[in-house]
Amino acid sequence: MKRFLLQKIVNPKRSRMYSIEKVSANEAHQLVVNALAEAEKINEHIAIAVTGPEGELISFLRMDGASPAASLIAQNKAYTAARDRKTTREMGEFMREQNRPPAFWGDLGITGFGGGVAIFQNGKVIGGLGISGLSEAEDERIADLAIKKVYG
């Protein structure tokens, strides 16, 4: 019975491997380098996190002098942007407008602090970039700049 049921659900003649596009390790490194360069240019200290589309960490850097709290916040921003396919600023606005705290999602990694940006390529989210350590607007500006330098 189980074998028959499985064959009905998964028909090998119809199924094919599902593949995803995601930020490569090299692209993640370039995103970090570009964000780092911008922070150094304005003489600030930040944490930078890059994830794949599923929210899993690919690259991370906390600059000397950046707040230890910025580390987890940057990672949560990248995670949220990738998983929810929007900026964390937009996510925060939605949370406030709908009166839904982050706990609503049942996921401790979800945040509504601005500074996380989804990375799109060919209309699909391929990752997320999270910046933390400055104002939410400045974090988001640096993330946008780094993404544009890598992906155009």
C-alpha positions as CSV (number, residue, x, y, z in Angstrom):
1,M,0.0,0.0,0.0
2,K,2.7,2.5,0.9
3,R,4.7,1.7,-2.2
4,F,1.6,2.3,-4.4
5,L,0.8,5.5,-2.6
6,L,4.3,6.8,-3.1
7,Q,4.2,6.0,-6.8
8,K,1.0,8.0,-7.1
9,I,2.5,11.0,-5.3
10,V,5.9,10.9,-7.0
11,N,5.8,9.9,-10.5
12,P,9.4,9.4,-11.7
13,K,8.3,10.0,-15.3
14,R,7.0,13.4,-14.5
15,S,9.4,14.6,-11.8
16,R,12.6,16.3,-12.4
17,M,15.2,17.9,-10.2
18,Y,14.4,21.3,-8.8
19,S,17.2,23.7,-8.8
20,I,17.6,27.2,-7.4
21,E,19.8,30.1,-8.3
22,K,21.6,31.6,-5.4
23,V,24.4,34.1,-4.5
24,S,27.7,32.4,-5.1
25,A,30.5,32.5,-2.5
26,N,32.5,34.8,-4.8
27,E,29.5,37.2,-5.2
28,A,28.9,37.1,-1.4
29,H,32.5,38.0,-0.9
30,Q,32.2,40.9,-3.3
31,L,29.0,42.1,-1.5
32,V,30.9,42.2,1.7
33,V,33.9,43.9,0.2
34,N,31.7,46.6,-1.4
35,A,29.8,47.3,1.9
36,L,33.0,47.3,3.8
37,A,34.5,49.9,1.4
38,E,31.5,52.2,1.8
39,A,31.6,51.9,5.6
40,E,35.3,52.8,5.6
41,K,34.7,55.7,3.2
42,I,32.2,57.3,5.6
43,N,34.4,56.2,8.6
44,E,31.7,54.0,10.2
45,H,31.8,50.4,11.6
46,I,29.2,47.9,10.6
47,A,28.3,44.2,10.4
48,I,27.6,42.6,7.0
49,A,25.7,39.4,6.4
50,V,24.9,37.6,3.1
51,T,22.5,34.7,2.8
52,G,21.1,32.4,0.0
53,P,17.4,32.6,-0.9
54,E,16.6,30.2,1.9
55,G,18.1,32.5,4.5
56,E,21.2,30.4,5.2
57,L,24.4,32.3,5.9
58,I,27.0,32.4,3.1
59,S,29.3,35.2,4.2
60,F,29.6,37.4,7.3
61,L,32.0,40.2,8.6
62,R,31.8,42.4,11.7
63,M,34.2,45.3,11.4
64,D,36.5,46.2,14.3
65,G,34.6,48.7,16.4
66,A,31.1,47.5,15.3
67,S,28.7,46.7,18.1
68,P,28.5,43.0,19.0
69,A,24.7,43.3,18.8
70,A,25.1,44.3,15.1
71,S,26.3,40.8,14.3
72,L,23.1,39.0,15.0
73,I,21.0,41.9,13.7
74,A,22.7,41.9,10.3
75,Q,22.3,38.2,10.0
76,N,18.6,38.4,10.9
77,K,18.1,41.2,8.4
78,A,19.7,39.2,5.5
79,Y,17.7,36.1,6.6
80,T,14.4,38.0,6.7
81,A,14.9,39.9,3.4
82,A,15.7,36.6,1.6
83,R,12.9,34.5,3.1
84,D,10.2,37.2,2.8
85,R,11.5,38.5,-0.5
86,K,11.3,42.2,0.5
87,T,13.3,44.7,2.4
88,T,13.2,44.5,6.2
89,R,12.1,48.1,6.2
90,E,8.9,47.0,4.3
91,M,8.6,44.1,6.7
92,G,8.7,46.4,9.6
93,E,6.1,48.7,8.1
94,F,3.8,45.7,7.5
95,M,4.3,44.6,11.2
96,R,3.4,48.0,12.5
97,E,0.4,48.6,10.1
98,Q,-1.0,45.1,10.8
99,N,-0.1,45.2,14.5
100,R,1.9,41.9,14.1
101,P,5.0,41.5,16.2
102,P,7.9,39.4,14.8
103,A,6.7,36.5,17.0
104,F,3.6,36.2,14.7
105,W,5.8,34.3,12.2
106,G,7.0,31.8,14.8
107,D,10.5,32.4,13.6
108,L,13.1,34.0,15.9
109,G,15.1,35.2,12.9
110,I,12.5,37.5,11.5
111,T,13.1,41.2,12.0
112,G,11.5,44.5,11.0
113,F,14.6,46.7,11.4
114,G,15.5,48.4,8.1
115,G,18.8,47.4,6.5
116,G,18.0,44.0,5.0
117,V,17.6,43.9,1.2
118,A,16.5,40.9,-0.9
119,I,18.8,40.3,-3.9
120,F,16.9,39.7,-7.1
121,Q,18.2,38.3,-10.4
122,N,16.0,37.4,-13.4
123,G,12.9,38.1,-11.2
124,K,13.9,35.6,-8.5
125,V,15.3,36.1,-5.1
126,I,18.8,34.7,-5.0
127,G,19.8,35.9,-1.5
128,G,19.7,38.6,1.1
129,L,22.1,41.2,2.3
130,G,21.9,42.6,5.8
131,I,23.8,45.6,7.2
132,S,23.7,46.7,10.8
133,G,25.4,49.3,12.9
134,L,24.1,52.6,11.6
135,S,20.6,54.1,11.2
136,E,18.1,51.8,9.4
137,A,18.1,54.2,6.4
138,E,21.9,54.2,6.2
139,D,22.2,50.4,6.6
140,E,19.7,50.0,3.7
141,R,21.6,52.6,1.5
142,I,24.9,50.6,2.0
143,A,23.1,47.3,1.2
144,D,21.6,48.8,-2.0
145,L,24.9,50.2,-3.1
146,A,26.8,46.9,-2.5
147,I,24.1,45.0,-4.5
148,K,24.2,47.5,-7.4
149,K,28.0,47.2,-7.6
150,V,27.8,43.4,-7.9
151,Y,24.7,42.9,-9.9
152,G,24.2,46.2,-11.7
